[in-house]
């Protein structure tokens, strides 16, 4: 099941933390299949939040009952 969900500040991508100890990333405008499934926790992912500049940095943090906080870089928007 779903324990927590949070949209990236630009609203394009959202992160879903689950009871299965995984974080799934979805594109709001894409298919229903996850863009990525991330695993680092040994208990349910109960907290997720994006950095205020996550649209460009891609920085996302997760927390779980295992006491860990994980920092991820997920799909940043880059300009050349």
C-alpha positions in Angstrom: 0.0 0.0 0.0 0.8 3.7 -0.2 2.2 5.3 2.9 3.1 8.8 1.5 3.0 10.7 -1.8 4.5 14.1 -2.8 4.6 16.0 -6.1 7.8 17.7 -7.3 7.4 21.5 -7.1 6.7 21.8 -10.8 4.0 19.1 -10.6 5.4 16.9 -13.3 6.8 14.0 -11.3 5.4 12.5 -8.1 7.0 10.2 -5.6 5.1 7.4 -3.8 6.5 5.8 -0.6 5.2 2.3 0.1 4.8 -0.3 2.8 6.9 -2.5 0.6 10.0 -0.4 1.5 10.3 1.2 -1.9 9.9 4.6 -3.5 8.3 4.8 -6.9 8.5 7.8 -9.2 5.7 8.5 -11.7 5.3 11.0 -14.5 2.0 12.8 -14.0 1.5 13.0 -17.8 3.0 9.6 -18.8 2.0 6.0 -18.5 0.9 4.4 -15.3 4.2 2.5 -15.1 6.7 3.9 -12.7 9.7 5.8 -14.1 11.8 4.3 -11.4 11.6 2.1 -8.3 14.2 2.9 -5.6 15.0 0.7 -2.6 17.2 1.6 0.3 15.0 1.3 3.4 14.4 -1.8 5.5 11.0 -0.6 6.7 8.0 1.2 5.1 8.8 4.6 3.5 6.7 7.0 5.6 8.1 10.4 4.6 9.1 11.9 1.3 9.8 15.5 0.3 11.4 17.3 -2.6 13.9 20.1 -2.4 12.3 23.5 -3.3 14.6 23.6 -6.4 13.9 19.9 -7.2 12.7 20.8 -10.7 16.3 21.5 -11.7 18.3 19.7 -9.0 16.2 16.5 -8.7 16.9 16.3 -5.0 14.4 14.2 -3.0 14.6 12.9 0.6 12.9 9.8 2.0 12.5 8.6 5.6 11.3 5.3 7.1 10.7 3.5 10.3 14.3 2.1 10.1 15.6 5.5 11.1 17.3 6.2 7.8 17.0 9.3 5.7 18.0 8.8 2.1 18.8 11.6 -0.4 18.2 10.9 -4.0 18.8 12.8 -7.3 15.9 12.0 -9.5 15.3 13.3 -13.0 16.7 16.8 -12.8 16.0 19.2 -15.6 19.2 20.2 -17.2 19.9 23.0 -19.7 22.8 23.1 -22.1 
